[in-house]
Amino acid sequence: MYRNLLLREIEKKVDPFIIYHLCGRLHALLHAGMRCAAAISCVMNALSQAGSG
């Protein structure tokens, strides 16, 4: 549920290649045992940096 909501928000601002890359990163963070909220905040930080650059 969160993922779809997050993706919809991201799609408004970022091109699909970056979304694909960030999803891979999120997946890797979750597999590394990071909590979901922490992983999402990591990705959102990366996203805001990508958007401002």
C-alpha distance matrix in Angstrom:
0.0 3.8 5.4 5.5 6.5 8.7 10.1 11.0 12.8 14.4 15.6 17.6 19.5 19.9 21.2 19.4 21.5 20.4 16.7 17.5 19.5 17.1 14.4 17.3 18.2 14.8 15.0 18.6 18.0 15.7 18.4 21.0 19.6 18.3 15.9 12.3 13.2 16.5 15.3 13.0 16.1 18.3 16.6 16.5 20.2 21.0 19.4 21.5 24.5 24.1 23.7 26.8 28.8
3.8 0.0 3.8 5.6 5.2 6.0 8.5 9.9 10.7 12.1 14.1 15.9 17.3 17.7 19.5 18.1 20.0 18.3 14.8 16.2 17.7 14.7 12.6 15.7 15.9 12.5 13.5 16.9 15.7 13.8 17.1 19.1 17.9 16.0 13.5 9.8 10.0 13.2 12.2 9.5 12.4 14.8 13.3 12.9 16.6 17.7 16.2 18.1 21.1 21.0 20.7 23.6 25.7
5.4 3.8 0.0 3.8 5.4 5.0 6.0 8.5 9.9 10.3 11.9 14.5 15.7 15.5 16.8 14.9 16.6 15.2 11.6 12.6 14.3 11.7 9.2 12.4 13.2 10.1 10.9 14.5 14.1 12.5 15.4 17.8 17.2 15.6 14.0 10.2 11.1 13.6 11.6 9.1 12.4 14.0 11.8 12.1 15.8 16.1 14.6 17.1 19.8 19.1 19.2 22.4 24.0
5.5 5.6 3.8 0.0 3.8 5.4 5.0 6.1 8.6 9.8 10.3 12.7 14.8 14.9 15.9 14.1 16.5 15.7 11.9 13.2 15.7 13.6 11.2 14.6 15.9 13.3 14.0 17.6 17.6 16.2 18.8 21.4 21.0 19.4 17.7 14.0 14.6 17.1 15.2 12.4 15.4 17.0 14.4 14.2 18.0 18.1 15.9 18.3 21.2 20.1 19.6 22.9 24.7
6.5 5.2 5.4 3.8 0.0 3.8 5.5 5.2 6.4 8.7 10.0 11.4 13.4 14.4 16.3 15.3 17.9 16.5 13.0 15.1 17.2 14.6 13.0 16.7 17.2 14.5 16.0 19.4 18.7 17.6 20.7 22.7 22.1 19.9 17.9 14.2 13.7 16.5 15.2 11.8 14.1 16.4 14.0 12.9 16.6 17.4 15.0 16.6 19.9 19.3 18.2 21.3 23.6
8.7 6.0 5.0 5.4 3.8 0.0 3.8 5.5 5.2 6.2 8.6 10.3 11.4 11.9 14.1 13.3 15.4 13.5 10.2 12.6 14.1 11.2 10.2 14.0 14.1 11.5 13.7 16.7 15.9 15.4 18.6 20.3 20.0 17.6 16.0 12.4 11.8 13.9 12.3 8.8 11.0 12.9 10.3 9.2 13.0 13.6 11.3 13.2 16.4 15.8 15.1 18.2 20.3
10.1 8.5 6.0 5.0 5.5 3.8 0.0 3.8 5.4 5.0 5.9 8.7 10.1 9.9 11.2 10.0 12.4 11.2 7.6 9.9 12.1 10.0 8.9 12.6 13.5 11.7 13.4 16.6 16.6 16.3 19.1 21.1 21.4 19.4 18.3 14.7 14.8 16.5 14.2 11.1 13.5 14.6 11.4 10.9 14.5 14.2 11.5 14.0 16.7 15.3 14.7 18.2 19.8
11.0 9.9 8.5 6.1 5.2 5.5 3.8 0.0 3.8 5.4 5.2 6.7 9.3 10.2 11.8 11.2 14.3 13.4 10.2 12.8 15.3 13.4 12.6 16.3 17.2 15.5 17.2 20.4 20.3 19.9 22.8 24.8 24.8 22.7 21.3 17.7 17.2 19.3 17.4 14.0 15.9 17.5 14.4 13.1 16.6 16.6 13.4 15.1 18.2 16.8 15.4 18.7 20.7
12.8 10.7 9.9 8.6 6.4 5.2 5.4 3.8 0.0 3.8 5.6 5.6 7.3 9.1 11.7 12.2 15.0 13.2 10.6 13.8 15.5 13.2 13.2 17.0 17.1 15.4 17.9 20.7 20.0 20.1 23.2 24.7 24.7 22.1 20.7 17.3 16.1 17.8 16.4 12.7 13.8 15.6 12.7 10.6 13.9 14.3 11.0 12.1 15.4 14.5 12.7 15.7 18.2
14.4 12.1 10.3 9.8 8.7 6.2 5.0 5.4 3.8 0.0 3.8 5.4 5.4 5.9 8.5 9.1 11.4 9.4 7.1 10.7 12.1 10.0 10.7 14.2 14.4 13.3 15.9 18.4 18.1 18.7 21.6 23.0 23.5 21.0 20.3 17.0 16.2 17.2 15.2 11.9 13.0 13.9 10.6 9.0 12.1 11.6 8.2 10.0 12.9 11.3 10.1 13.5 15.4
15.6 14.1 11.9 10.3 10.0 8.6 5.9 5.2 5.6 3.8 0.0 3.8 5.4 5.4 6.8 7.1 10.3 9.6 7.4 10.5 12.8 11.7 12.0 15.3 16.3 15.6 17.7 20.4 20.7 21.1 23.7 25.4 26.2 24.0 23.3 20.0 19.5 20.7 18.4 15.3 16.7 17.3 13.8 12.7 15.6 14.6 11.1 13.0 15.5 13.2 11.8 15.4 16.8
17.6 15.9 14.5 12.7 11.4 10.3 8.7 6.7 5.6 5.4 3.8 0.0 3.8 6.2 8.4 10.0 13.2 12.1 10.7 14.0 15.9 14.7 15.4 18.8 19.3 18.6 21.0 23.5 23.5 24.0 26.8 28.3 28.9 26.4 25.5 22.1 21.1 22.3 20.5 17.2 17.9 18.9 15.7 13.8 16.3 15.8 12.1 12.9 15.6 13.6 11.2 14.4 16.3
19.5 17.3 15.7 14.8 13.4 11.4 10.1 9.3 7.3 5.4 5.4 3.8 0.0 3.8 7.1 9.7 12.0 10.3 9.8 13.5 14.5 13.3 14.9 18.0 18.0 17.7 20.5 22.6 22.4 23.5 26.3 27.3 28.2 25.5 25.0 22.0 20.7 21.3 19.5 16.4 16.6 17.1 14.0 12.0 13.8 13.1 9.3 9.8 12.1 10.1 7.5 10.7 12.5
19.9 17.7 15.5 14.9 14.4 11.9 9.9 10.2 9.1 5.9 5.4 6.2 3.8 0.0 3.8 6.5 8.4 6.7 6.9 10.3 11.2 10.6 12.5 15.2 15.5 15.9 18.4 20.2 20.5 21.9 24.3 25.4 26.7 24.3 24.3 21.4 20.7 20.9 18.6 15.9 16.5 16.2 12.8 11.7 13.5 11.7 8.3 9.9 11.4 8.5 7.2 10.9 11.7
21.2 19.5 16.8 15.9 16.3 14.1 11.2 11.8 11.7 8.5 6.8 8.4 7.1 3.8 0.0 3.8 5.7 5.8 6.6 9.0 10.4 11.1 12.7 14.8 15.8 16.7 18.7 20.4 21.4 22.8 24.8 26.1 27.7 25.8 26.1 23.2 23.1 23.2 20.4 18.1 19.2 18.5 14.9 14.6 16.3 13.9 11.0 13.2 14.0 10.6 10.1 13.6 13.5
19.4 18.1 14.9 14.1 15.3 13.3 10.0 11.2 12.2 9.1 7.1 10.0 9.7 6.5 3.8 0.0 3.8 5.4 4.9 6.1 8.6 9.8 10.4 12.4 14.1 15.0 16.3 18.4 19.8 20.9 22.5 24.2 25.9 24.4 24.8 21.9 22.3 22.6 19.5 17.5 19.2 18.4 14.7 15.2 17.3 14.8 12.3 15.2 16.2 12.9 13.0 16.7 16.5
21.5 20.0 16.6 16.5 17.9 15.4 12.4 14.3 15.0 11.4 10.3 13.2 12.0 8.4 5.7 3.8 0.0 3.8 5.4 5.1 6.3 8.7 9.9 10.8 12.5 14.3 15.5 16.8 18.5 20.1 21.3 22.8 25.0 23.6 24.6 22.1 22.7 22.4 19.1 17.7 19.4 17.8 14.3 15.5 17.0 13.9 12.2 15.4 15.5 12.1 13.3 16.6 15.7
20.4 18.3 15.2 15.7 16.5 13.5 11.2 13.4 13.2 9.4 9.6 12.1 10.3 6.7 5.8 5.4 3.8 0.0 3.8 5.4 5.0 6.1 8.5 9.8 10.4 12.1 14.1 15.2 16.3 18.2 19.8 20.9 22.9 21.1 22.0 19.6 19.9 19.3 16.2 14.8 16.0 14.4 10.9 11.9 13.2 10.2 8.5 11.8 11.9 8.7 10.2 13.6 12.9
16.7 14.8 11.6 11.9 13.0 10.2 7.6 10.2 10.6 7.1 7.4 10.7 9.8 6.9 6.6 4.9 5.4 3.8 0.0 3.8 5.4 5.1 6.0 8.6 9.7 10.3 12.1 14.1 15.1 16.3 18.2 19.7 21.3 19.6 20.0 17.2 17.6 17.7 14.6 12.7 14.6 13.7 9.9 10.9 13.2 10.9 8.9 12.3 13.5 10.8 11.7 15.4 15.5
17.5 16.2 12.6 13.2 15.1 12.6 9.9 12.8 13.8 10.7 10.5 14.0 13.5 10.3 9.0 6.1 5.1 5.4 3.8 0.0 3.8 5.5 5.2 6.3 8.7 9.9 10.6 12.5 14.4 15.5 16.6 18.5 20.4 19.4 20.2 17.7 18.9 18.8 15.3 14.2 16.5 15.2 11.7 13.6 15.7 13.1 11.9 15.5 16.2 13.5 15.0 18.5 18.2
19.5 17.7 14.3 15.7 17.2 14.1 12.1 15.3 15.5 12.1 12.8 15.9 14.5 11.2 10.4 8.6 6.3 5.0 5.4 3.8 0.0 3.8 5.5 5.2 6.3 8.7 10.0 10.7 12.5 14.4 15.5 16.6 19.0 17.8 19.2 17.2 18.3 17.5 13.9 13.4 15.3 13.1 10.0 12.5 13.8 10.8 10.5 14.2 14.2 11.8 14.1 17.2 16.4
17.1 14.7 11.7 13.6 14.6 11.2 10.0 13.4 13.2 10.0 11.7 14.7 13.3 10.6 11.1 9.8 8.7 6.1 5.1 5.5 3.8 0.0 3.8 5.3 4.8 6.0 8.5 9.6 10.3 12.2 14.1 15.0 16.8 15.1 16.1 13.9 14.6 13.9 10.5 9.7 11.5 9.7 6.4 8.9 10.7 8.2 8.0 11.7 12.3 10.6 12.7 15.8 15.8
14.4 12.6 9.2 11.2 13.0 10.2 8.9 12.6 13.2 10.7 12.0 15.4 14.9 12.5 12.7 10.4 9.9 8.5 6.0 5.2 5.5 3.8 0.0 3.8 5.3 5.0 6.1 8.5 9.8 10.5 12.2 14.1 15.6 14.4 15.1 12.6 14.0 14.0 10.4 9.7 12.5 11.4 8.3 10.8 13.3 11.5 11.0 14.7 15.8 14.2 15.9 19.1 19.4
17.3 15.7 12.4 14.6 16.7 14.0 12.6 16.3 17.0 14.2 15.3 18.8 18.0 15.2 14.8 12.4 10.8 9.8 8.6 6.3 5.2 5.3 3.8 0.0 3.8 5.5 5.1 6.2 8.7 9.9 10.6 12.3 14.6 14.1 15.6 13.8 15.8 15.2 11.4 11.8 14.5 12.5 10.1 13.3 15.0 12.7 13.2 16.9 17.3 15.7 18.0 21.0 20.7
18.2 15.9 13.2 15.9 17.2 14.1 13.5 17.2 17.1 14.4 16.3 19.3 18.0 15.5 15.8 14.1 12.5 10.4 9.7 8.7 6.3 4.8 5.3 3.8 0.0 3.8 5.4 5.0 6.2 8.6 9.8 10.5 12.8 11.7 13.5 12.3 13.8 12.4 8.7 9.8 11.8 9.2 7.4 11.1 12.2 10.1 11.4 14.9 14.9 14.1 16.7 19.3 19.0
14.8 12.5 10.1 13.3 14.5 11.5 11.7 15.5 15.4 13.3 15.6 18.6 17.7 15.9 16.7 15.0 14.3 12.1 10.3 9.9 8.7 6.0 5.0 5.5 3.8 0.0 3.8 5.4 5.1 6.2 8.6 9.8 11.0 9.5 10.5 8.7 10.4 9.8 6.0 6.7 9.6 8.1 6.5 9.8 11.7 10.7 11.6 14.8 15.8 15.3 17.4 20.0 20.5
15.0 13.5 10.9 14.0 16.0 13.7 13.4 17.2 17.9 15.9 17.7 21.0 20.5 18.4 18.7 16.3 15.5 14.1 12.1 10.6 10.0 8.5 6.1 5.1 5.4 3.8 0.0 3.8 5.5 5.2 6.2 8.6 10.1 9.9 11.2 9.7 12.5 12.2 8.6 9.9 13.0 11.6 10.3 13.6 15.5 14.3 15.1 18.5 19.4 18.6 20.7 23.6 23.8
18.6 16.9 14.5 17.6 19.4 16.7 16.6 20.4 20.7 18.4 20.4 23.5 22.6 20.2 20.4 18.4 16.8 15.2 14.1 12.5 10.7 9.6 8.5 6.2 5.0 5.4 3.8 0.0 3.8 5.5 5.1 6.1 8.9 9.1 11.6 11.2 13.8 12.5 9.1 11.4 13.8 11.6 11.0 14.7 15.8 14.3 16.0 19.3 19.4 19.0 21.6 24.0 23.8
18.0 15.7 14.1 17.6 18.7 15.9 16.6 20.3 20.0 18.1 20.7 23.5 22.4 20.5 21.4 19.8 18.5 16.3 15.1 14.4 12.5 10.3 9.8 8.7 6.2 5.1 5.5 3.8 0.0 3.8 5.4 5.0 6.7 5.7 8.4 8.5 10.7 8.9 5.9 9.0 10.9 8.8 9.3 12.8 13.7 13.0 15.0 17.8 18.2 18.4 20.9 23.0 23.3
15.7 13.8 12.5 16.2 17.6 15.4 16.3 19.9 20.1 18.7 21.1 24.0 23.5 21.9 22.8 20.9 20.1 18.2 16.3 15.5 14.4 12.2 10.5 9.9 8.6 6.2 5.2 5.5 3.8 0.0 3.8 5.3 5.3 5.1 6.6 6.5 9.7 9.1 6.5 9.2 11.9 10.9 11.2 14.3 15.9 15.7 17.1 19.9 20.8 21.0 23.1 25.5 26.0
18.4 17.1 15.4 18.8 20.7 18.6 19.1 22.8 23.2 21.6 23.7 26.8 26.3 24.3 24.8 22.5 21.3 19.8 18.2 16.6 15.5 14.1 12.2 10.6 9.8 8.6 6.2 5.1 5.4 3.8 0.0 3.8 5.2 7.2 9.5 10.1 13.4 12.5 10.0 12.9 15.5 14.0 14.2 17.6 18.9 18.2 19.9 22.9 23.4 23.3 25.7 28.1 28.3
21.0 19.1 17.8 21.4 22.7 20.3 21.1 24.8 24.7 23.0 25.4 28.3 27.3 25.4 26.1 24.2 22.8 20.9 19.7 18.5 16.6 15.0 14.1 12.3 10.5 9.8 8.6 6.1 5.0 5.3 3.8 0.0 3.8 5.7 9.1 10.8 13.5 11.7 9.7 13.3 15.0 13.1 14.2 17.6 18.1 17.6 19.9 22.6 22.7 23.1 25.8 27.7 27.8
19.6 17.9 17.2 21.0 22.1 20.0 21.4 24.8 24.7 23.5 26.2 28.9 28.2 26.7 27.7 25.9 25.0 22.9 21.3 20.4 19.0 16.8 15.6 14.6 12.8 11.0 10.1 8.9 6.7 5.3 5.2 3.8 0.0 3.8 6.4 8.8 11.6 10.3 9.3 12.8 14.5 13.5 15.0 17.9 18.7 18.9 21.0 23.4 24.0 24.7 27.0 28.9 29.5
18.3 16.0 15.6 19.4 19.9 17.6 19.4 22.7 22.1 21.0 24.0 26.4 25.5 24.3 25.8 24.4 23.6 21.1 19.6 19.4 17.8 15.1 14.4 14.1 11.7 9.5 9.9 9.1 5.7 5.1 7.2 5.7 3.8 0.0 3.8 6.4 8.4 6.5 6.1 9.7 10.9 10.1 12.1 14.7 15.3 16.0 18.1 20.2 20.9 22.0 24.1 25.8 26.6
15.9 13.5 14.0 17.7 17.9 16.0 18.3 21.3 20.7 20.3 23.3 25.5 25.0 24.3 26.1 24.8 24.6 22.0 20.0 20.2 19.2 16.1 15.1 15.6 13.5 10.5 11.2 11.6 8.4 6.6 9.5 9.1 6.4 3.8 0.0 3.8 5.6 5.3 6.1 8.6 10.1 10.6 12.5 14.3 15.5 16.8 18.4 20.1 21.5 22.7 24.3 26.1 27.4
12.3 9.8 10.2 14.0 14.2 12.4 14.7 17.7 17.3 17.0 20.0 22.1 22.0 21.4 23.2 21.9 22.1 19.6 17.2 17.7 17.2 13.9 12.6 13.8 12.3 8.7 9.7 11.2 8.5 6.5 10.1 10.8 8.8 6.4 3.8 0.0 3.8 5.5 5.1 6.1 8.6 9.8 10.6 12.1 14.2 15.5 16.3 18.2 20.1 20.9 22.1 24.3 25.8
13.2 10.0 11.1 14.6 13.7 11.8 14.8 17.2 16.1 16.2 19.5 21.1 20.7 20.7 23.1 22.3 22.7 19.9 17.6 18.9 18.3 14.6 14.0 15.8 13.8 10.4 12.5 13.8 10.7 9.7 13.4 13.5 11.6 8.4 5.6 3.8 0.0 3.8 5.5 5.1 6.1 8.6 9.9 10.3 12.2 14.3 15.0 16.2 18.4 19.7 20.5 22.3 24.2
16.5 13.2 13.6 17.1 16.5 13.9 16.5 19.3 17.8 17.2 20.7 22.3 21.3 20.9 23.2 22.6 22.4 19.3 17.7 18.8 17.5 13.9 14.0 15.2 12.4 9.8 12.2 12.5 8.9 9.1 12.5 11.7 10.3 6.5 5.3 5.5 3.8 0.0 3.8 5.4 5.1 6.2 8.7 9.8 10.5 12.5 14.1 15.3 16.8 18.4 19.8 21.3 22.8
15.3 12.2 11.6 15.2 15.2 12.3 14.2 17.4 16.4 15.2 18.4 20.5 19.5 18.6 20.4 19.5 19.1 16.2 14.6 15.3 13.9 10.5 10.4 11.4 8.7 6.0 8.6 9.1 5.9 6.5 10.0 9.7 9.3 6.1 6.1 5.1 5.5 3.8 0.0 3.8 5.5 5.1 6.3 8.6 10.0 10.8 12.3 14.4 15.7 16.6 18.3 20.3 21.4
13.0 9.5 9.1 12.4 11.8 8.8 11.1 14.0 12.7 11.9 15.3 17.2 16.4 15.9 18.1 17.5 17.7 14.8 12.7 14.2 13.4 9.7 9.7 11.8 9.8 6.7 9.9 11.4 9.0 9.2 12.9 13.3 12.8 9.7 8.6 6.1 5.1 5.4 3.8 0.0 3.8 5.3 5.1 6.0 8.5 9.8 10.2 12.2 14.2 15.0 16.0 18.2 19.8
16.1 12.4 12.4 15.4 14.1 11.0 13.5 15.9 13.8 13.0 16.7 17.9 16.6 16.5 19.2 19.2 19.4 16.0 14.6 16.5 15.3 11.5 12.5 14.5 11.8 9.6 13.0 13.8 10.9 11.9 15.5 15.0 14.5 10.9 10.1 8.6 6.1 5.1 5.5 3.8 0.0 3.8 5.4 4.9 6.1 8.6 9.5 10.4 12.3 14.0 14.9 16.4 18.3
18.3 14.8 14.0 17.0 16.4 12.9 14.6 17.5 15.6 13.9 17.3 18.9 17.1 16.2 18.5 18.4 17.8 14.4 13.7 15.2 13.1 9.7 11.4 12.5 9.2 8.1 11.6 11.6 8.8 10.9 14.0 13.1 13.5 10.1 10.6 9.8 8.6 6.2 5.1 5.3 3.8 0.0 3.8 5.5 5.2 6.4 8.7 10.2 11.0 12.5 14.4 15.8 16.9
16.6 13.3 11.8 14.4 14.0 10.3 11.4 14.4 12.7 10.6 13.8 15.7 14.0 12.8 14.9 14.7 14.3 10.9 9.9 11.7 10.0 6.4 8.3 10.1 7.4 6.5 10.3 11.0 9.3 11.2 14.2 14.2 15.0 12.1 12.5 10.6 9.9 8.7 6.3 5.1 5.4 3.8 0.0 3.8 5.4 5.0 6.1 8.7 9.9 10.4 12.1 14.3 15.3
16.5 12.9 12.1 14.2 12.9 9.2 10.9 13.1 10.6 9.0 12.7 13.8 12.0 11.7 14.6 15.2 15.5 11.9 10.9 13.6 12.5 8.9 10.8 13.3 11.1 9.8 13.6 14.7 12.8 14.3 17.6 17.6 17.9 14.7 14.3 12.1 10.3 9.8 8.6 6.0 4.9 5.5 3.8 0.0 3.8 5.4 4.8 6.1 8.6 9.6 10.2 12.2 14.1
20.2 16.6 15.8 18.0 16.6 13.0 14.5 16.6 13.9 12.1 15.6 16.3 13.8 13.5 16.3 17.3 17.0 13.2 13.2 15.7 13.8 10.7 13.3 15.0 12.2 11.7 15.5 15.8 13.7 15.9 18.9 18.1 18.7 15.3 15.5 14.2 12.2 10.5 10.0 8.5 6.1 5.2 5.4 3.8 0.0 3.8 5.3 5.2 6.3 8.6 9.9 10.8 12.4
21.0 17.7 16.1 18.1 17.4 13.6 14.2 16.6 14.3 11.6 14.6 15.8 13.1 11.7 13.9 14.8 13.9 10.2 10.9 13.1 10.8 8.2 11.5 12.7 10.1 10.7 14.3 14.3 13.0 15.7 18.2 17.6 18.9 16.0 16.8 15.5 14.3 12.5 10.8 9.8 8.6 6.4 5.0 5.4 3.8 0.0 3.8 5.6 5.2 6.2 8.6 10.1 10.6
19.4 16.2 14.6 15.9 15.0 11.3 11.5 13.4 11.0 8.2 11.1 12.1 9.3 8.3 11.0 12.3 12.2 8.5 8.9 11.9 10.5 8.0 11.0 13.2 11.4 11.6 15.1 16.0 15.0 17.1 19.9 19.9 21.0 18.1 18.4 16.3 15.0 14.1 12.3 10.2 9.5 8.7 6.1 4.8 5.3 3.8 0.0 3.8 5.4 5.0 6.0 8.6 9.8
21.5 18.1 17.1 18.3 16.6 13.2 14.0 15.1 12.1 10.0 13.0 12.9 9.8 9.9 13.2 15.2 15.4 11.8 12.3 15.5 14.2 11.7 14.7 16.9 14.9 14.8 18.5 19.3 17.8 19.9 22.9 22.6 23.4 20.2 20.1 18.2 16.2 15.3 14.4 12.2 10.4 10.2 8.7 6.1 5.2 5.6 3.8 0.0 3.8 5.4 5.0 6.1 8.5
24.5 21.1 19.8 21.2 19.9 16.4 16.7 18.2 15.4 12.9 15.5 15.6 12.1 11.4 14.0 16.2 15.5 11.9 13.5 16.2 14.2 12.3 15.8 17.3 14.9 15.8 19.4 19.4 18.2 20.8 23.4 22.7 24.0 20.9 21.5 20.1 18.4 16.8 15.7 14.2 12.3 11.0 9.9 8.6 6.3 5.2 5.4 3.8 0.0 3.8 5.4 5.3 6.1
24.1 21.0 19.1 20.1 19.3 15.8 15.3 16.8 14.5 11.3 13.2 13.6 10.1 8.5 10.6 12.9 12.1 8.7 10.8 13.5 11.8 10.6 14.2 15.7 14.1 15.3 18.6 19.0 18.4 21.0 23.3 23.1 24.7 22.0 22.7 20.9 19.7 18.4 16.6 15.0 14.0 12.5 10.4 9.6 8.6 6.2 5.0 5.4 3.8 0.0 3.8 5.6 5.2
23.7 20.7 19.2 19.6 18.2 15.1 14.7 15.4 12.7 10.1 11.8 11.2 7.5 7.2 10.1 13.0 13.3 10.2 11.7 15.0 14.1 12.7 15.9 18.0 16.7 17.4 20.7 21.6 20.9 23.1 25.7 25.8 27.0 24.1 24.3 22.1 20.5 19.8 18.3 16.0 14.9 14.4 12.1 10.2 9.9 8.6 6.0 5.0 5.4 3.8 0.0 3.8 5.5
26.8 23.6 22.4 22.9 21.3 18.2 18.2 18.7 15.7 13.5 15.4 14.4 10.7 10.9 13.6 16.7 16.6 13.6 15.4 18.5 17.2 15.8 19.1 21.0 19.3 20.0 23.6 24.0 23.0 25.5 28.1 27.7 28.9 25.8 26.1 24.3 22.3 21.3 20.3 18.2 16.4 15.8 14.3 12.2 10.8 10.1 8.6 6.1 5.3 5.6 3.8 0.0 3.8
28.8 25.7 24.0 24.7 23.6 20.3 19.8 20.7 18.2 15.4 16.8 16.3 12.5 11.7 13.5 16.5 15.7 12.9 15.5 18.2 16.4 15.8 19.4 20.7 19.0 20.5 23.8 23.8 23.3 26.0 28.3 27.8 29.5 26.6 27.4 25.8 24.2 22.8 21.4 19.8 18.3 16.9 15.3 14.1 12.4 10.6 9.8 8.5 6.1 5.2 5.5 3.8 0.0
